[in-house]
């Protein structure tokens, strides 16, 4: 039984989740008199739609001019709920993680009830943790309390990645709702590498790289890799090499260790301070673990030292690279009497540098190593206290693993730690 009133529509269903949802549909909204599917509305472009798992309901977000509209209800019927927002005010966020990625999140409000639609891809699941899996989730909350979680049927998800972003940038919006600046990469239509134009500079990036980004955002990693390879070969910038190297290393379907090493080495050896340290980390990890290459602790040490300390004068680093550098130092322990004595000291400096990158687990490694040294009265702890005063403002060894949110203090600590690393590693060699 349906009940209509002014700005109100509610339906009763047999699903607990949908009953909860239906109770939240008091909307001072816009209703259409004709029962038509969302895709049949002239002038509107669907940017996200899916069928709710196990339910005869679908949700969608569409664009028309400078507004976004959210609809929920039975397929091919009049929606039970319609909410609309100007793009300038739309609650829009982007959130990415290494093991589980949610690309875009839009939230529509009706009083104190919110409808949060998150969609993108996730990985990290078996049987292939490197594969991308379509993901969508509609969450309904009232007064900050979640009322329902309605996952999308993965096979039903229809999405145009970054279309909302592009339209918001077109109207002059620069930031997501959490204050994070929008990425400025060009957004390209999906096209195969065989049909792509030659790489050229556009908005300070190369077009092959940005076409690869668009393909990756759409879940087509093979096409993304082909474009990244084109970018790497064009030698306009090293970002394509970096992204190609990661895919060759990490994705099971695309894996090629030789090409991973070549691509990552090109970025590691470049002057790119943003991606260079990360490429050096992956390259060093390959040599440290013998993944796809012959294990070589010296090459591992050299690459990881670049990741943690030496790649660029701005001392932009990869904190995880500092962890692997410490592991490489321990692996090389005992090559000489001096090396045996100073391995813990050098590893401590590496872990402390990782601490400046907000790598909390690396901080814990540094503090645990120092505690063991203090408990056994290890000579390197006393030497560390003496050396600290010579190379910077931090006067004691323990202070080297302290965390500061102040940029200038952090950079000063990095310079001090780099000086300590340089003089200690040279002395060991």
N, C-alpha and C positions, 0 to 999 in steps of 0.2 A: 504494500500500500504506500503510495506516495502522498506527501502532504506539501502543499504550496502555500506560501504567504509572501508578503512583501520582502523581496531579497532573500528568500529562504527556500531551501529544498532539501529534503531528507528522505532516505530510503532505508528500509529494514532489510537486513540480509541474515543468512544463517551463520556467517563467520564472525567469531568473537572479535578478530582484528578489524574487520570491516564494520561491525557494529560500533566499536570504539571510534573508528574513523567517521562513520556517519553522524555520530553525536557531535562532531566538531564542524559540521558543514553549515553553520549559520553564517551566511555570506551576504554582505551588502555589495553584490557583484553584478556582473553582466550575464544575462541569459539569452540564448538564441531560441527563437521560436521553432526552428526547423531542426529535426533530429538528423544531423549529418556528422560524418566522421571529421576529425580535426584536419586531416590532410585535404579535405574538400573545401576548406575556407579560403576564398580568393584573397590574395595579397599576404597570406601568412606562410612562413617557412618553418617547418618542424626542425628543431635542432636536437631534441631528445625525446624519445618515446619508448615505452616498453609495456608489456603485459605483466601484471602482477603474478607472481608465482602461485599456481594453484587456484587462481581466482578469475572470474569473468570480469575483470576490471583492467583498465589501462591508465597510465599517466603520461602526460606529455608536456613539453615546454616548446612554445612557438614564438617566432619573431614577426612583428609587423611594424614597419617604420621604426620608431624609437621606443617601442614597448615590448615587453616579454609577457607572455600569458601562460599560466599553468592551468591544465584541465585534468579532471579525474572522473572516471565513470566507465560504463559499459562500452565496449567497442562499437563503433558505427551507430551510436545513439547520442541523445542529448546528454552532456556531461552532468554529473551530480554536483560538481564544484568547478567554478571558474574564478581565478584570481589573476589580476593583471598589475604590472608595475612598470613605471618608466625605467628605461635602462640606466639613466643617471642615478637612480635610487635603488636599483635591484641589489639584493643581498647576494653577491657573487664572490666565490672564493676558489682558490686552487690549492690542492694539497697532494704532494707526491712523496712516496717513501720507497725505499730500496726493495723491500720484500712484498709490500702490498701498496699499490698505487691507486689513488682516487684522483682523477685529473681535474674535474670541475664539480662544484657544488653550488646549487642555487636554492634559495629559501624564499618562500612567499609567506606573508603573514596575513591573518584575519583576526584582528583583535589580539588576544594573547595566545592564539593557536597558530602554530607554524608548520609548514610543510617543506621539509628539507629533502631535496632530490640530488643525490650524489651518483656520479657515473664515471666510468673510465675502464681501466684494466687493473687486474691483480695478477701477481705471479708468486712464486715461492711454494706452489702446491704440487703434489705428486700427480702423475708419474714424472712430469718434466717441470721442475721448478723454474726453468728459464722461459717457459712459454707464457704468453699473455692470455688472460681469460677475461672476457667482457664482464663487467660488473655494474649493477645498478641497485640502488636502495632508496626507498621512500620512507622517511621517518616523520611521524606526526607527534607533536609535543604541545602541551598546554601549560602555560605558566612555568616553563622550564622543565616540566616532567614529561618524559616520553610516554605516549599513549599506545603507539603501534610502530612496528618495524615491518615493512612490506618489501621483501626482496623482489627484484625483477627476474623473470625467466630469461636466462642469459641469451638463448637463441632468439628472443624477441626484441632485443635492444637495438634501436635505431638511433644513430647519433652522428652529428656533424661536429667533430672536435674543433674547438676554438672559434666557432662561428659567433657565439656570444661575445667572446673576447674581441673579435674583429669589429663587430658592430659597435661595441662600447668604445673602442679606440676611435672609430669613425666619428662619434659624437663628442670626442674630446675627453672622455673619462680616462684617467691615468692609473687608478689604483683599485685593487680589490677591496672588499668590505672590511678586511682585517688590516688594511693600511699598506699591504705589500704592493710595490709597483708592478704594473703589468709588464710581462716580457715584451721586448720590442722586435722580435724576429718577424720577418714577413710570413704571412700565411698563404700557402699555395694550394690550389686544387690538386687532387690526387692525379698523378701522371706517372707512367712507367719510366724507368731510367732510359730505355731505348728511345722513348719519345721526347725526352727532356732536351731543352736547349743547352748549349755549352755554358759552363759555369762563368759567372761574371759577378762583379761587386754590386750589391744593392743594399742600401742602408747600412753600410759598413760591414756587411757579412757577405759571404758568397752564396749565390742562388742555389747551388747544388746542395750545400749544407742545409739551407732553410727548407728546401723541398724534402730532404731526408727527415727533418724534424716533423714536417706535416705528415709524412707517411708513417712515422713512428707514433705520432699522436693518434693516428687512425688505426693503429694496431698492425700495420703491414711492415713487419721488421725486415723482410727480405728486400722490399722496395727501398726501405730506409737505408739498408746497408749498401745497396747499389748506388744510391745517391751520395752517401758518405764516401764511398770509394772514388766516385767522380770528383768530389770536393778535394779529397786527399791528393789525387793525381794532379789536380789543377794548381796546387801549391799557392793558392791565394791566402789561405789561412789554415791552421792546423786542427780546427775543431772537427772537421770531417774525419781526419786521421784518428783522433781520440775516440769519437763515437764508433767508428768502424772497428777499432782495436778492441773496445769493450764488447761489442757484439760477437766478434770472432772468438773472443776469450770465453764469454759467459753463456752464450746461447747455444744450446745443444744442437739445434737444427742447422745453425750457421757456423758451427765451430771450425776454425782453421788456425791452429796455434802458430804456424809460421807467419801468416799474415797478421795475426794479433801482435806478435812480437815486432814485426816491421812497422806497423801502424803506430803502436804505442811508443816505440823508440823514436820515431820521427817527432812526436809531440813532446816526449821527454827531453829531446835534444834541442827543442825550439826555445824561443824567448817568450812564450806565452805564459805569463805568471799565474793565470787563472786555472788552466787545465794541465800545464806542464807537470806540477808536483803530483797530481793524481795519476797521470800516465806513468811517471817514474815509479809510483807505488805499485801499480799493476805489473810493470815490467820487473821490478825487484822481487815481487812476490813469485813470479814465474820462476826466476832463477833460484830463489830461496827454497821453493818446494819442488823444483824440477818438473813443473807442469808445462808440458809441451816443448821443453828445452832440456839440455843437459844441465843438471844441478851444478851451480857455480857460485860459491859463497862470496867470492870477491866481486863478481859482477852484481850479485844481489846487494852487497854492502854499498857499492858505489851508487847504484840506482836509488836505493832507499835513503842514502845520505842526501841525494838530490831532493827527494820527496820531503824530507824532514827539515833540512837545513839550507841547502846550497843552491837550489834551482834558480832563485832570483834575488835581486838586491832588496826587493820589497819584503822579503821573508814571508811570502804567502806560502803556506805549507799544507800538507795532508797529514792530519793527526794520526790516522790509522797507519800511514807510512812510518811514523815514528815508532809505533808498536812493532811493526815488522822489522824495522832497523834494530831495535833492541834484541829481537829474536836472532837476527843475523849475527849480531855481536856475540851473543851467547854461543851460537854455533861455531864461531871462529875462535872461541876461547881456547887457550892452551898452546897456541902456535909458538909462543915464546914465553919466557918467565915474566917479562914486562906485560905481555898481553894477558896472561893469566891474572896478574895482579890488578890490572886496570879495566878488565872487561865489565865488572859491575859498575864502576864509575862512569864509563862511557855509555853503558846502557841506561843508567840513571839520567844522564843528561838528555838522551834521546826521549825517554819517557816523559821527562819534565817538559821538553819542547812540545810533545803531543798534548800535554796538559793546557798549554796556551791556546790550543785549538778547540777547547771545550770538549775534549775527548775524555770523559770521566773515567772510563775503564783504564785508559792509559795513565791518568792521574793516579789511580789506585795502584797500578803497577809500580809507579815511581815511589809512592809512599811506602809500599810494602818492602821494596828493595832497600830503601833508606833505613827502615826500621830493623831489617835483618842486619844491615851493616853496623848500625849503632849497637845492637844487642851483642855483636861479636867483636866490638871495638875494631872494625876493619880499618886499615890505614887509609883507604880511599876516602872515607868520610871526613877525616881530618884534613886531607889534602883538598877536598872539595870546598870546605869552609875557607881555607886559605886562598884558593883560586878565585872563589866568588868575589872577594873584595877587590881583586886585581882587574876584573873585567866588566864591572858594572855596579849599579846601585844596590843590588840584592847582596847582603853581606854574609848570609849564612846559607849553607847547602839546602836546608829544609825549605827556605823561602823560594828556591828555584821551582818548586812544584806547587806554588800557591796559584790560585786562580784569580784573575782580575777582569772585570768587565770594562775597565777603562782602556780605550784603544792605545793611547800613548804609553801607558804602563805596560800593556801586553807586548807592544812592539819593542820596547826597551828590554823587556825580559827575553824576547826572542833573539835580539842582537847579542845580549850577554851570553845566552846559551849557545849561540852559534860560535862565538869566540872560544868558549870553553870546549866545545866539540872539536873545533879545528885544531887547537893546540894539543888536546889530549889524543886525538886520532893520529896526528903527525908524530907525536912522541911514541905511540905504540908501534907505528910502522918503522 
